[in-house]
Amino acid sequence: MSQHLDIDSKPISTKDYSEAIQQLKQLFGNQLSDNITIRKQHAHTMTWLKNQPADAVLVAKDKEQVAKAVALCNEYQMPVIAFGIGSSLEGQLNAPYGGLCIDMSEMNEIIQVNNEDLTVTVQPGVTREQLNHYLRDTGLFFPIDPGANATIGGMVATRASGTNAVRYGTMKDVVLSLEVVTADGKVIKMGSRAKKSAAGYDLTRLIIGSEGTLGIVTETTLKLFGISACIGSGICHFPTVEAACEATMMTIQMCLPIARIELLDALQVKACNQYSNLNLKEMPTLFVEFHGSEAGVEEQAQIFAEIIEDCGGSDFAWGSNEEERKKLWHARHNAYPASCALRPEAKALSTDACVPISRLAECVSETAKDIQASGMIGPIVGHVGDGNFHVLLLVDINNPEEVQKAEALVSRLAKRAIDMDGTCTGEHGIGQGKQKYMQHEHGEAVLVMQAIKHALDPNNILNPGKIWPTLDNV
Amino acid sequence: MSQHLDIDSKPISTKDYSEAIQQLKQLFGNQLSDNITIRKQHAHTMTWLKNQPADAVLVAKDKEQVAKAVALCNEYQMPVIAFGIGSSLEGQLNAPYGGLCIDMSEMNEIIQVNNEDLTVTVQPGVTREQLNHYLRDTGLFFPIDPGANATIGGMVATRASGTNAVRYGTMKDVVLSLEVVTADGKVIKMGSRAKKSAAGYDLTRLIIGSEGTLGIVTETTLKLFGISACIGSGICHFPTVEAACEATMMTIQMCLPIARIELLDALQVKACNQYSNLNLKEMPTLFVEFHGSEAGVEEQAQIFAEIIEDCGGSDFAWGSNEEERKKLWHARHNAYPASCALRPEAKALSTDACVPISRLAECVSETAKDIQASGMIGPIVGHVGDGNFHVLLLVDINNPEEVQKAEALVSRLAKRAIDMDGTCTGEHGIGQGKQKYMQHEHGEAVLVMQAIKHALDPNNILNPGKIWPTLDNV
């Protein structure tokens, strides 16, 4: 338990990297900082997990600098952790063994939009909102939208998704190619701009979701999508979360090409009402969105209305007014701070899990009961069209009993999802927080992953202590 | 050159595996055969590439047998090659270093259809037609359709796609999880039935497209899709292949959710007319298909009609009559034998390449000119919505000059596609035939791939001599 309470402890680095840091200082001048405030800002700051700063932070200007820094880290067997904007939720940015943090946020150039191919090539520090703002006059958009305004590099690393994934896929589906700095400081291109290829191993998808443990992304080519002629947004209420899940399941089973279908339980709706100044009925609620032609959207909304009725839902209201739509989705994206505001003195523990859609109602319902039985505050919100949902537990971290209760609840959720042939995380990643479930979820496949890790990073310098616990077990 | 002429030569195996084969015989009795006819049937038989049989063929009954056989091969450092139905085009099934071929075709059980989740779990010997026949009363279908009636295991191995990929994706998109026998004979599960996950490395997609060099697939869980309420098929003609490619490009850029868009050049149409007894105008032609509601299909067809007109196309006829639709696509799937029949005494060299859609017209047009200049017979047919097309060269393999000309042409096409930021193969794979382009396409990424290969198969027993040339270079 003390691990979580010791928020401001020093890194548990056992090695002295001062010679390497000195060399980095000579190479990079005041792009390198060992100021403790800056170091702390570049480690984990989002949830209750302990902040474990690196020994120094380098603000990189280009891929050559990243390559040079990584090569030097490799020479000194010093850990290296890439930083985007700091929004990861499972401790991916911590430096439990010290080392160098490379801040990629100034590598934020949008290199090339290719309207004809619906692709864009970006540097890793570009954020998803920056990209969509840049695209605003092209008729194209980039759909992946985790709650935070994350960087594309970070989103590649954690295999991010969000509210549009049910229609447009996750990072694994929208990344065409990558440029990656490997552990030995080489700059390697993976994939091409061809939509498909059967030429050799799919390195691109191996890097996606590897949380900085196999390489550092310095360039990404993404698929873009055309903004639909018509976008309809809607909202509807249900007597129970199970009923809302049933409606979601029917929607997916009928292959309705819904663009977004998001569940908020009654507590989450209450939090959003308070935080975003809305006036929604405080009941289990689905936020939905339809993309298509005007007639197509109308048709989808009609079919969805029938599904809702079948499942006991009510008050279905939808329209294509852009202002109302933006307000709705803004509130949805603010679910995290809205929930935090339910108990401002507490720390948030945001966890997620994902199950086959047929098990969704059961998994959400059991989890809701579990939260209730625990007496904790934990709103449920989810990308339910993918079988993916989040619980945000608000925990007094000075109360060890409460901390223990929360950890036990997260653990039961992870195992519940895995036992339903699902996964302990749909989009947050493993980081430090979910290592204990890797074995249960993957069995001996963990050994295959570790063999790959060892082959590509023999000195274990790339984000050590993530996905697996220690430097030594690989 | 002699490599290609020596169709019936013995394997160039340098090792004597008779002790291992003896042991296999004891374990598996008459499931094991060393009959030369059977061995030849289980090596490459599809194109002009040399047939290189393994030392023995084991018809496996279950995953335990596969695991046992692979473990034994590993002990004896004997190559092991999995066989599905024998339809691969780049020599993936050959045994240039001898060893054991494991025939998976009797492991052809459809283990579980899950209608609620739109998933199915199958053994590797199930063919795509068998699967769709099995699904015929469920309202669901499996969309990936390479020309041949390939097995799912083989389709995983080569990252197969086909005519529906433009809408439904390729094998990389529709495989949820795998069960794989690794080089040391372990049975490993990769992935889950959850639609998305951020838990660890994406081993599933690493295996997909690895051509049997990283493991042997013993079970696959696939996504299924609902059969649309309405399916409209159509055909239209163009004055040039460039104009047909332009129309395709516009269709994709307008984000029309077209389900199939296939180019046939004039020669291919002629071949199909002769082979499938059709009466199509012998001009560059697009076969298309629209999936959706009745209104949705109507809308798509209207938009497509406008695109055709803009691009100088003509004679657009479409409808939703099932019989006519089946006849059309049956002819399309028979493009390969139809082309072969243009010159029955010749051997076929089927090659494919894939480029970003903006370069498609240019790549197809340059290739068409190249074929014409060579004086060879080489119809062009392609999944042009993905920027992917095929050339089928009909070659008298007893004429060394012609062979050389064909090889040079394929080489120019591969390099042309790569230089357009595309790939030397969109769906056939590397096998033996395209190894020489790996370096040009991937540069130093090849070293990363080889490091993974070495980590997962240290004795290089899994399909050696594929993707890379020799046993020794890994």
Contacts between the chains, C-beta under 8 A, distances in Angstrom:
chain1	res1	chain2	res2	distance
A	114	B	356	7.4
A	114	B	358	6.7
A	115	B	253	7.5
A	116	B	249	7.0
A	116	B	253	6.3
A	116	B	356	7.9
A	116	B	357	6.9
A	116	B	358	3.7
A	117	B	356	4.5
A	117	B	357	5.5
A	117	B	358	4.9
A	118	B	252	7.4
A	118	B	253	6.8
A	118	B	255	7.8
A	119	B	356	7.2
A	158	B	198	5.7
A	159	B	196	7.8
A	159	B	197	7.7
A	159	B	198	4.6
A	159	B	202	7.5
A	160	B	198	7.6
A	161	B	196	5.8
A	165	B	196	6.5
A	170	B	196	5.1
A	172	B	196	7.8
A	172	B	202	6.6
A	172	B	205	7.3
A	173	B	173	6.8
A	182	B	448	6.7
A	186	B	444	5.9
A	188	B	443	7.3
A	188	B	444	5.3
A	188	B	445	5.1
A	188	B	448	6.2
A	189	B	442	7.7
A	189	B	443	6.3
A	189	B	445	6.3
A	190	B	442	7.9
A	190	B	445	5.4
A	190	B	448	7.8
A	192	B	418	7.6
A	192	B	421	5.3
A	192	B	422	5.8
A	192	B	423	5.3
A	192	B	441	7.3
A	193	B	356	4.4
A	193	B	421	4.4
A	193	B	422	7.1
A	194	B	354	4.3
A	194	B	355	5.9
A	194	B	356	6.2
A	194	B	387	6.0
A	194	B	388	7.8
A	194	B	417	7.6
A	194	B	421	7.2
A	194	B	422	4.2
A	194	B	423	4.6
A	194	B	426	6.7
A	195	B	354	6.9
A	195	B	356	7.5
A	195	B	357	7.3
A	195	B	386	4.7
A	195	B	387	5.7
A	195	B	388	7.6
A	196	B	159	7.8
A	196	B	161	5.8
A	196	B	165	6.5
A	196	B	170	5.1
A	196	B	172	7.8
A	196	B	354	5.8
A	196	B	386	5.5
A	196	B	388	6.4
A	196	B	423	7.9
A	196	B	426	5.1
A	196	B	427	6.7
A	197	B	159	7.6
A	197	B	354	6.2
A	197	B	423	3.8
A	197	B	425	6.8
A	197	B	426	6.2
A	198	B	158	5.7
A	198	B	159	4.6
A	198	B	160	7.6
A	198	B	209	5.8
A	198	B	423	7.7
A	198	B	425	4.8
A	198	B	426	6.3
A	198	B	427	5.0
A	198	B	428	6.0
A	198	B	429	4.4
A	198	B	430	7.3
A	199	B	423	4.9
A	199	B	424	5.6
A	199	B	425	5.1
A	199	B	429	7.6
A	199	B	430	5.7
A	199	B	434	7.1
A	199	B	437	7.4
A	199	B	438	6.9
A	199	B	441	5.6
A	199	B	442	7.3
A	200	B	209	7.4
A	200	B	430	6.1
A	200	B	438	6.1
A	200	B	441	7.7
A	200	B	442	6.0
A	200	B	445	7.8
A	200	B	446	7.3
A	200	B	449	5.5
A	200	B	467	6.0
A	201	B	206	6.2
A	201	B	209	6.8
A	201	B	210	5.7
A	201	B	214	7.7
A	201	B	449	4.5
A	201	B	452	6.3
A	201	B	453	7.9
A	202	B	159	7.5
A	202	B	172	6.5
A	202	B	205	4.9
A	202	B	206	6.2
A	202	B	208	6.6
A	202	B	209	5.7
A	203	B	445	5.8
A	203	B	448	5.9
A	203	B	449	6.7
A	205	B	172	7.3
A	205	B	202	4.9
A	205	B	205	4.0
A	205	B	206	7.3
A	206	B	201	6.2
A	206	B	202	6.2
A	206	B	205	7.3
A	206	B	206	5.4
A	206	B	452	7.8
A	208	B	202	6.6
A	209	B	198	5.7
A	209	B	200	7.4
A	209	B	201	6.8
A	209	B	202	5.7
A	210	B	201	5.8
A	214	B	201	7.6
A	225	B	255	6.7
A	226	B	253	7.8
A	226	B	254	7.0
A	226	B	255	3.5
A	228	B	255	7.9
A	249	B	116	7.0
A	252	B	118	7.4
A	253	B	115	7.5
A	253	B	116	6.3
A	253	B	118	6.9
A	253	B	226	7.8
A	254	B	226	7.0
A	255	B	118	7.8
A	255	B	225	6.6
A	255	B	226	3.5
A	255	B	228	7.9
A	257	B	257	8.0
A	293	B	299	6.0
A	295	B	295	5.9
A	295	B	296	7.9
A	295	B	299	6.5
A	296	B	295	7.8
A	296	B	296	5.9
A	296	B	299	7.1
A	299	B	293	6.0
A	299	B	295	6.5
A	299	B	296	7.1
A	354	B	194	4.2
A	354	B	195	6.9
A	354	B	196	5.8
A	354	B	197	6.2
A	355	B	194	5.9
A	356	B	114	7.4
A	356	B	116	7.9
A	356	B	117	4.4
A	356	B	119	7.1
A	356	B	193	4.4
A	356	B	194	6.2
A	356	B	195	7.5
A	357	B	116	6.9
A	357	B	117	5.5
A	357	B	195	7.3
A	358	B	114	6.7
A	358	B	116	3.7
A	358	B	117	4.8
A	386	B	195	4.7
A	386	B	196	5.5
A	387	B	194	6.0
A	387	B	195	5.7
A	388	B	194	7.8
A	388	B	195	7.6
A	388	B	196	6.4
A	417	B	194	7.6
A	418	B	192	7.6
A	421	B	192	5.3
A	421	B	193	4.3
A	421	B	194	7.2
A	422	B	192	5.8
A	422	B	193	7.1
A	422	B	194	4.1
A	423	B	192	5.4
A	423	B	194	4.6
A	423	B	196	7.8
A	423	B	197	3.8
A	423	B	198	7.7
A	423	B	199	4.9
A	424	B	199	5.6
A	425	B	197	6.8
A	425	B	198	4.8
A	425	B	199	5.1
A	426	B	194	6.7
A	426	B	196	5.1
A	426	B	197	6.2
A	426	B	198	6.3
A	427	B	196	6.7
A	427	B	198	5.0
A	428	B	198	6.0
A	429	B	198	4.4
A	429	B	199	7.6
A	430	B	198	7.3
A	430	B	199	5.7
A	430	B	200	6.1
A	434	B	199	7.1
A	437	B	199	7.5
A	438	B	199	6.9
A	438	B	200	6.1
A	441	B	192	7.3
A	441	B	199	5.7
A	441	B	200	7.7
A	442	B	189	7.7
A	442	B	190	7.9
A	442	B	199	7.3
A	442	B	200	6.1
A	443	B	188	7.3
A	443	B	189	6.3
A	444	B	186	5.9
A	444	B	188	5.3
A	445	B	188	5.1
A	445	B	189	6.3
A	445	B	190	5.4
A	445	B	200	7.8
A	445	B	203	5.8
A	446	B	200	7.3
A	448	B	182	6.7
A	448	B	188	6.2
A	448	B	190	7.8
A	448	B	203	5.9
A	448	B	456	6.6
A	449	B	200	5.5
A	449	B	201	4.5
A	449	B	203	6.7
A	451	B	455	4.5
A	451	B	456	6.1
A	452	B	201	6.3
A	452	B	206	7.8
A	452	B	452	5.8
A	452	B	455	5.9
A	452	B	456	7.3
A	453	B	201	7.9
A	454	B	455	6.7
A	455	B	451	4.5
A	455	B	452	5.9
A	455	B	454	6.7
A	455	B	455	3.5
A	456	B	448	6.6
A	456	B	451	6.1
A	456	B	452	7.3
A	467	B	200	6.0
